[in-house]
Amino acid sequence: MARKSREKLSKKRSIKGYKEQAESNQLLKLFSGVTDYRKAKGKRHKIEHVLYLSVLAGLMGATDYKQISIWIDKHIQKEQIKKLLGIEFILTPKKSVVSEILAKVDSEEVEGVFREWIKNYVDTTGKHLSVDGKVMNGSRYKDKRSIEVVGAVLSEIGVVIAHQQIAQKSNEIPALQAMIGELDDTFIFTFDAMNTQKKR
């Protein structure tokens, strides 16, 4: 009953213009298309809200699940954040909710969102890409190992335009090959000598 009341209040308050103000939020829109693995029963937070807030937290310096959760808890009720989300009433998610969503969301879908979003702001045609493998700081979750990725950076402006996760018990060579196959073939790539090997 309480949840239905909150939903009605949320819809009523959104009439004030919050929804309209969020329509230009391209990243939030793209995140709404990410598959939500959770069951509908008991779900209190939209996956696009948690993902978007997590991105903001990361941009503000958060490097792990705990720091992301702390940032969200501190800022989620601020007026400017609610306007970005397009809603005036929102519950603050618990740390367990944030960490579980980030740990279990389909990383390939999120990467697809990022690549689509970055195209709106960066001209990547015929550019030079520097590629290197990195361990994602703070990505370890319970008994899972930290995530390793290959990142592609536009050398001219220092902006990352793509990532490719390195499979466990593997290395960056097959990950780089997969990423090259997915990106525009007009790029000029620079990478470590190990990626010139013909055998893995």
LUMFI-974338 format. One record per residue (C-alpha): residue number from 0; residue in one letter; x, y, z. Coordinates in Angstrom, 1 decimal, padded with zeros to 4 digits, m for minus. Layout:
// residues N
PT pos code      x      y      z
PT NUM    A      X      Y      Z
...
END
This chain:
// residues 200
PT pos code      x      y      z
PT   0    M  000.0  000.0  000.0
PT   1    A  002.8  002.4  000.9
PT   2    R  004.6  001.6 m002.3
PT   3    K  001.5  002.4 m004.4
PT   4    S  001.1  005.7 m002.6
PT   5    R  004.8  006.6 m003.3
PT   6    E  004.3  005.7 m007.0
PT   7    K  001.2  007.9 m007.2
PT   8    L  003.0  010.8 m005.5
PT   9    S  005.9  010.3 m007.8
PT  10    K  003.7  010.6 m010.9
PT  11    K  001.9  013.6 m009.5
PT  12    R  005.1  015.5 m008.7
PT  13    S  006.7  014.7 m012.1
PT  14    I  004.0  016.9 m013.6
PT  15    K  006.0  019.9 m012.3
PT  16    G  008.4  019.4 m015.1
PT  17    Y  011.0  016.9 m013.8
PT  18    K  010.1  014.4 m016.5
PT  19    E  010.4  016.9 m019.3
PT  20    Q  013.8  018.1 m018.0
PT  21    A  015.2  014.6 m018.1
PT  22    E  014.1  014.0 m021.7
PT  23    S  017.4  015.5 m022.9
PT  24    N  019.4  013.1 m020.7
PT  25    Q  020.6  010.8 m023.4
PT  26    L  022.7  008.5 m021.1
PT  27    L  019.7  007.9 m018.8
PT  28    K  017.6  007.0 m021.8
PT  29    L  020.1  004.5 m023.1
PT  30    F  020.5  002.9 m019.6
PT  31    S  016.7  002.3 m019.6
PT  32    G  017.3 m000.3 m022.3
PT  33    V  019.7 m002.3 m020.2
PT  34    T  018.3 m005.7 m019.2
PT  35    D  017.2 m005.8 m015.6
PT  36    Y  017.8 m009.3 m014.2
PT  37    R  015.8 m008.7 m011.0
PT  38    K  012.3 m010.0 m010.3
PT  39    A  009.6 m007.3 m010.4
PT  40    K  008.4 m008.2 m006.9
PT  41    G  010.1 m006.1 m004.3
PT  42    K  012.0 m004.0 m006.9
PT  43    R  012.2 m000.4 m005.6
PT  44    H  014.8  001.2 m007.8
PT  45    K  015.0  001.5 m011.6
PT  46    I  018.1  000.0 m013.0
PT  47    E  018.8  003.1 m015.1
PT  48    H  018.7  005.3 m012.0
PT  49    V  021.3  003.2 m010.2
PT  50    L  023.5  003.0 m013.3
PT  51    Y  023.3  006.7 m014.0
PT  52    L  024.0  007.7 m010.4
PT  53    S  026.9  005.2 m010.4
PT  54    V  028.4  007.0 m013.4
PT  55    L  028.1  010.3 m011.7
PT  56    A  029.7  008.9 m008.6
PT  57    G  032.6  007.6 m010.7
PT  58    L  033.1  010.9 m012.4
PT  59    M  033.3  012.5 m008.9
PT  60    G  036.0  010.2 m007.8
PT  61    A  034.3  007.1 m006.4
PT  62    T  036.4  004.0 m007.2
PT  63    D  034.5  001.0 m005.6
PT  64    Y  031.1 m000.1 m004.6
PT  65    K  031.3  001.4 m001.2
PT  66    Q  032.3  004.8 m002.4
PT  67    I  029.7  004.8 m005.1
PT  68    S  027.0  003.9 m002.6
PT  69    I  028.2  006.6 m000.2
PT  70    W  028.1  009.2 m003.0
PT  71    I  024.6  008.2 m004.0
PT  72    D  023.4  008.3 m000.4
PT  73    K  024.8  011.8  000.0
PT  74    H  023.5  013.3 m003.2
PT  75    I  020.4  011.5 m004.4
PT  76    Q  018.0  013.7 m002.6
PT  77    K  019.4  016.9 m004.0
PT  78    E  017.2  018.9 m006.4
PT  79    Q  019.6  018.9 m009.3
PT  80    I  020.1  015.2 m009.1
PT  81    K  016.3  014.5 m009.1
PT  82    K  016.0  016.7 m012.1
PT  83    L  018.6  014.7 m014.0
PT  84    L  016.6  011.6 m013.2
PT  85    G  013.4  013.2 m014.2
PT  86    I  011.6  012.5 m010.9
PT  87    E  011.1  014.4 m007.7
PT  88    F  010.5  011.5 m005.3
PT  89    I  013.0  008.7 m005.0
PT  90    L  014.1  006.3 m002.4
PT  91    T  017.8  006.1 m001.5
PT  92    P  019.1  002.6 m002.5
PT  93    K  021.0  000.6  000.1
PT  94    K  024.7 m000.3 m000.5
PT  95    S  023.7 m003.9 m001.1
PT  96    V  021.3 m002.9 m003.9
PT  97    V  023.9 m000.7 m005.6
PT  98    S  026.7 m003.3 m005.4
PT  99    E  024.5 m006.2 m006.6
PT 100    I  023.2 m004.3 m009.6
PT 101    L  026.7 m003.2 m010.6
PT 102    A  028.2 m006.7 m010.1
PT 103    K  025.4 m008.6 m012.0
PT 104    V  024.4 m006.2 m014.8
PT 105    D  025.4 m007.3 m018.3
PT 106    S  028.7 m005.5 m018.8
PT 107    E  028.5 m005.9 m022.6
PT 108    E  025.1 m004.1 m022.6
PT 109    V  026.6 m001.3 m020.5
PT 110    E  029.6 m001.0 m022.8
PT 111    G  027.2 m000.8 m025.8
PT 112    V  025.4  002.1 m024.0
PT 113    F  028.7  003.8 m023.4
PT 114    R  029.9  003.5 m027.0
PT 115    E  026.6  004.7 m028.3
PT 116    W  026.5  007.7 m025.9
PT 117    I  030.1  008.8 m026.5
PT 118    K  029.4  009.1 m030.3
PT 119    N  027.1  012.1 m029.5
PT 120    Y  030.1  014.1 m028.2
PT 121    V  033.2  012.9 m029.9
PT 122    D  034.0  012.7 m033.6
PT 123    T  035.9  009.4 m033.9
PT 124    T  036.3  009.2 m037.7
PT 125    G  039.8  008.2 m038.8
PT 126    K  041.3  008.9 m035.5
PT 127    H  044.4  007.4 m033.8
PT 128    L  043.6  005.0 m030.9
PT 129    S  046.0  004.0 m028.1
PT 130    V  045.1  000.7 m026.6
PT 131    D  046.3 m000.9 m023.3
PT 132    G  045.1 m003.4 m020.7
PT 133    K  044.2 m002.3 m017.2
PT 134    V  042.8 m003.7 m013.9
PT 135    M  039.6 m001.8 m012.8
PT 136    N  040.3 m000.5 m009.3
PT 137    G  037.6 m001.5 m006.9
PT 138    S  035.9 m004.0 m009.2
PT 139    R  036.4 m007.0 m007.0
PT 140    Y  033.1 m008.3 m005.6
PT 141    K  032.9 m011.0 m002.9
PT 142    D  034.8 m014.1 m004.3
PT 143    K  035.1 m012.7 m007.8
PT 144    R  038.4 m011.4 m009.1
PT 145    S  039.0 m007.8 m010.1
PT 146    I  037.9 m007.1 m013.7
PT 147    E  040.5 m006.5 m016.3
PT 148    V  039.8 m004.6 m019.5
PT 149    V  041.4 m003.3 m022.7
PT 150    G  040.7  000.4 m023.1
PT 151    A  040.9  002.4 m026.3
PT 152    V  041.8  006.1 m025.9
PT 153    L  041.6  008.8 m028.6
PT 154    S  045.2  009.9 m028.5
PT 155    E  044.5  013.4 m029.8
PT 156    I  042.2  014.4 m026.9
PT 157    G  042.8  011.7 m024.3
PT 158    V  039.2  010.4 m024.2
PT 159    V  038.3  006.7 m023.8
PT 160    I  035.8  005.6 m026.4
PT 161    A  035.6  001.8 m025.8
PT 162    H  036.5 m001.0 m023.4
PT 163    Q  036.6 m004.7 m023.8
PT 164    Q  036.6 m007.0 m020.8
PT 165    I  039.4 m009.6 m020.6
PT 166    A  038.1 m013.1 m020.0
PT 167    Q  039.3 m014.8 m016.8
PT 168    K  042.3 m017.1 m017.4
PT 169    S  043.0 m015.2 m020.6
PT 170    N  045.0 m012.1 m021.6
PT 171    E  044.4 m008.9 m023.5
PT 172    I  045.3 m010.3 m027.0
PT 173    P  041.9 m011.9 m027.8
PT 174    A  040.1 m009.0 m026.1
PT 175    L  041.9 m006.5 m028.3
PT 176    Q  041.2 m008.5 m031.4
PT 177    A  037.5 m008.6 m030.5
PT 178    M  037.4 m004.9 m029.9
PT 179    I  039.2 m004.1 m033.2
PT 180    G  036.6 m006.2 m034.9
PT 181    E  033.7 m004.2 m033.3
PT 182    L  035.1 m000.7 m033.9
PT 183    D  035.2  001.4 m037.0
PT 184    D  037.9  000.0 m039.4
PT 185    T  039.1  003.6 m040.1
PT 186    F  041.0  003.7 m036.8
PT 187    I  044.8  003.6 m036.6
PT 188    F  045.7  001.5 m033.5
PT 189    T  048.8  001.6 m031.3
PT 190    F  049.3 m001.2 m028.8
PT 191    D  051.9 m003.1 m026.8
PT 192    A  054.4 m005.4 m028.6
PT 193    M  052.7 m008.5 m027.0
PT 194    N  049.7 m007.9 m029.2
PT 195    T  051.8 m008.5 m032.4
PT 196    Q  052.1 m012.2 m031.5
PT 197    K  050.6 m014.5 m034.1
PT 198    K  049.9 m017.1 m031.4
PT 199    R  048.1 m016.5 m028.1
END
